[in-house]
């Protein structure tokens, strides 16, 4: 179903493999705990992101963010647990549901051995059980947005190369800062860093001023769609 695939792309967008040393070396100290962002999805839909702070996950401390999206009659809800310091994911849980179907997907990350175990359940039955291996630590695209938000001194031409998980297949991708643009979204007018991927899978704009809010994302595939920021809130903890 096309809508189902669009929402899966919307919530995870892409799963990206990034060098862990690069993440540690360039990340600056900024706490996103308590923020929430509302998005509109064109042509028809909405999405909401929340950062819920640090929780206990088995024997480690993990930061938890949630993502909820709806397009027509299809809804997606995802939880992403990650290392609060280097932003690498520990675990994701995603439920996709519609009028006639329901899918539950989990991703369990082993960052020491560079693997992720993916399980997909449909109708309560396990239909996919796959271990994906890499030669670098494994990142998640939504967490990669935090990585971009924390980069000091971004300049046009800055880029990195990564391997992404497109469904369950690997694809090499380069993400590059190509310009600084003035853009208008429902939340207002902003100066924004404009990033583009090669191959041409997506573009994104992040506000130039702190806290580097993701303002606009264009996802390109069988069906193109655009995500636009409507409202940003930072709750007191």
C-alpha positions as CSV (number, residue, x, y, z in Angstrom):
1,X,0.0,0.0,0.0
2,X,1.5,3.4,-1.1
3,X,0.2,5.3,2.0
4,X,1.8,2.7,4.3
5,X,5.1,3.0,2.5
6,X,4.9,6.8,2.7
7,X,4.4,6.8,6.4
8,X,7.2,4.3,7.0
9,X,9.5,6.7,5.1
10,X,8.1,9.6,7.0
11,X,8.7,8.2,10.4
12,X,12.2,6.6,9.9
13,X,12.9,8.5,6.6
14,X,16.1,6.5,6.2
15,X,18.3,4.5,8.5
16,X,21.9,5.8,8.3
17,X,25.2,4.3,9.1
18,X,27.6,6.9,10.5
19,X,31.1,6.7,11.9
20,X,30.9,6.8,15.7
21,X,34.2,8.8,16.1
22,X,32.8,11.5,13.9
23,X,29.7,11.8,16.0
24,X,31.7,12.0,19.2
25,X,34.2,14.5,17.8
26,X,31.8,17.1,16.4
27,X,28.8,16.9,18.7
28,X,28.3,20.0,20.9
29,X,26.4,20.1,24.2
30,X,22.8,20.9,23.6
31,X,19.8,19.4,25.5
32,X,16.7,18.8,23.5
33,X,14.8,17.3,26.5
34,X,11.2,18.5,26.7
35,X,10.8,19.9,23.2
36,X,7.9,19.0,20.9
37,X,7.4,19.9,17.2
38,X,4.2,19.7,15.2
39,X,4.4,19.2,11.4
40,X,2.0,19.2,8.5
41,X,2.6,16.6,5.8
42,X,1.7,17.5,2.2
43,X,-0.4,16.5,0.4
44,X,-2.6,15.3,3.4
45,X,-1.3,14.4,6.8
46,X,0.3,15.5,10.1
47,X,3.2,14.4,12.3
48,X,4.4,15.1,15.9
49,X,7.8,14.7,17.5
50,X,8.5,14.7,21.2
51,X,11.7,14.4,23.2
52,X,10.9,12.8,26.6
53,X,14.3,12.8,28.1
54,X,16.3,10.0,29.8
55,X,14.9,6.6,30.9
56,X,16.3,3.3,32.1
57,X,16.5,0.8,29.3
58,X,17.6,-2.6,30.6
59,X,21.1,-1.8,32.1
60,X,21.7,1.5,30.3
61,X,20.4,5.1,30.3
62,X,18.6,6.0,27.1
63,X,17.1,9.1,25.7
64,X,13.5,8.5,24.4
65,X,11.9,10.3,21.5
66,X,8.4,9.6,20.1
67,X,7.1,10.2,16.6
68,X,3.4,10.0,15.6
69,X,2.1,10.5,12.1
70,X,-1.2,10.1,10.2
71,X,-2.0,10.3,6.5
72,X,-5.6,9.6,5.6
73,X,-6.6,6.4,7.5
74,X,-3.1,5.2,8.2
75,X,-1.3,5.9,11.5
76,X,2.3,5.3,12.6
77,X,3.6,5.5,16.1
78,X,7.4,5.1,16.9
79,X,9.6,5.1,19.9
80,X,13.4,5.6,19.5
81,X,15.8,4.9,22.4
82,X,19.3,6.2,22.0
83,X,22.6,6.9,23.8
84,X,22.2,10.4,25.3
85,X,25.9,11.2,24.5
86,X,26.7,9.9,21.1
87,X,23.1,9.7,19.7
88,X,23.5,6.1,18.5
89,X,20.2,4.1,18.7
90,X,19.7,1.3,21.1
91,X,16.2,0.3,20.1
92,X,13.2,1.4,18.0
93,X,9.6,0.2,18.1
94,X,7.1,1.1,15.4
95,X,3.5,0.3,14.9
96,X,1.8,1.0,11.6
97,X,-2.0,0.6,11.4
98,X,-4.8,1.2,9.0
99,X,-8.4,0.1,8.2
100,X,-7.4,-3.5,7.2
101,X,-3.9,-4.0,8.5
102,X,-1.5,-3.6,11.4
103,X,2.3,-4.0,11.4
104,X,4.7,-4.0,14.3
105,X,8.5,-3.5,13.7
106,X,11.4,-3.6,16.2
107,X,15.0,-2.8,15.7
108,X,17.6,-3.9,18.3
109,X,21.0,-2.4,17.9
110,X,24.4,-3.8,18.9
111,X,26.7,-0.9,18.5
112,X,29.8,-2.9,19.5
113,X,29.4,-5.4,16.8
114,X,27.7,-3.0,14.3
115,X,24.5,-5.0,13.8
116,X,20.8,-4.4,14.0
117,X,18.2,-7.1,14.4
118,X,15.0,-6.3,12.6
119,X,11.7,-8.1,13.3
120,X,8.4,-7.4,11.6
121,X,5.1,-8.8,12.8
122,X,1.8,-8.7,10.7
123,X,-1.4,-9.9,12.2
124,X,0.5,-10.9,15.3
125,X,2.8,-13.3,13.3
126,X,6.5,-12.9,12.7
127,X,7.1,-12.4,9.0
128,X,10.6,-10.9,8.9
129,X,13.5,-11.8,11.2
130,X,16.8,-10.4,9.8
131,X,20.2,-9.4,11.1
132,X,21.9,-6.6,9.2
133,X,25.6,-6.1,9.5
134,X,27.8,-3.1,8.9
135,X,31.5,-2.2,9.4
136,X,30.6,1.0,11.3
137,X,28.2,1.9,14.1
138,X,24.5,2.1,13.0
139,X,22.6,5.3,13.1
140,X,18.9,6.2,12.7
141,X,17.8,9.1,10.4
142,X,15.7,10.8,13.0
143,X,18.7,10.7,15.4
144,X,20.9,12.0,12.6
145,X,18.8,15.2,12.6
146,X,20.0,15.7,16.2
147,X,23.5,15.2,15.0
148,X,23.1,17.9,12.3
149,X,21.5,20.2,14.9
150,X,24.5,20.0,17.1
151,X,27.2,20.7,14.5
152,X,29.3,23.8,15.3
153,X,30.4,26.2,12.5
154,X,28.6,24.6,9.6
155,X,29.7,25.9,6.2
156,X,28.5,25.4,2.7
157,X,30.2,22.4,1.2
158,X,30.2,20.4,4.6
159,X,29.2,16.8,3.9
160,X,29.5,13.2,4.9
161,X,29.1,9.9,3.3
162,X,27.0,7.1,4.8
163,X,25.3,3.8,4.2
164,X,21.5,3.9,4.6
165,X,19.0,1.2,5.1
166,X,16.4,1.5,2.3
167,X,13.8,-1.0,3.5
168,X,16.2,-3.9,4.3
169,X,18.9,-3.1,1.7
170,X,22.0,-1.0,2.0
171,X,22.5,2.1,-0.1
172,X,25.5,4.5,-0.1
173,X,24.4,8.1,0.4
174,X,26.2,11.5,0.7
175,X,24.5,14.3,2.6
176,X,25.8,17.8,1.8
177,X,25.1,21.4,3.0
178,X,24.5,23.1,-0.4
179,X,23.1,26.6,0.7
180,X,21.7,28.8,3.3
181,X,18.2,29.8,2.3
182,X,15.3,31.9,3.6
183,X,12.3,29.7,3.7
184,X,8.7,30.1,4.8
185,X,6.8,27.3,6.6
186,X,3.5,27.5,8.6
187,X,5.5,28.5,11.7
188,X,7.0,31.5,10.0
189,X,10.0,32.7,8.1
190,X,13.5,31.4,8.8
191,X,17.1,31.4,7.7
192,X,17.9,27.7,7.2
193,X,20.7,25.3,6.3
194,X,19.8,23.4,3.2
195,X,21.0,19.8,2.9
196,X,20.6,17.5,-0.1
197,X,21.4,13.8,-0.5
198,X,23.1,12.0,-3.3
199,X,21.5,9.9,-4.8
200,X,18.6,12.3,-4.8
201,X,16.4,10.7,-2.1
202,X,15.6,13.7,0.1
203,X,16.3,17.4,1.0
204,X,16.0,19.0,4.4
205,X,16.2,22.5,5.9
206,X,17.3,23.2,9.5
207,X,17.0,26.6,11.1
208,X,20.3,28.4,11.2
209,X,19.8,29.8,14.7
210,X,19.6,27.7,17.9
211,X,18.1,25.3,18.6
212,X,18.5,24.3,14.9
213,X,14.9,23.2,14.3
214,X,14.1,20.8,11.4
215,X,11.8,23.1,9.3
216,X,11.2,21.3,6.1
217,X,11.9,17.8,4.6
218,X,11.2,16.7,1.1
219,X,11.2,12.9,0.6
220,X,11.5,11.7,-3.0
221,X,10.4,8.3,-4.1
222,X,7.5,6.6,-5.9
223,X,5.4,9.3,-4.3
224,X,6.9,12.7,-3.2
225,X,5.8,14.4,-0.1
226,X,6.8,17.4,2.0
227,X,7.0,17.8,5.8
228,X,6.6,21.4,7.1
229,X,7.1,22.6,10.7
230,X,3.9,24.2,12.2
231,X,4.7,24.7,15.8
232,X,7.7,24.3,18.2
233,X,7.4,24.1,22.0
234,X,9.9,23.7,24.7
235,X,8.4,22.4,27.9
236,X,10.0,23.0,31.3
237,X,11.2,19.9,33.0
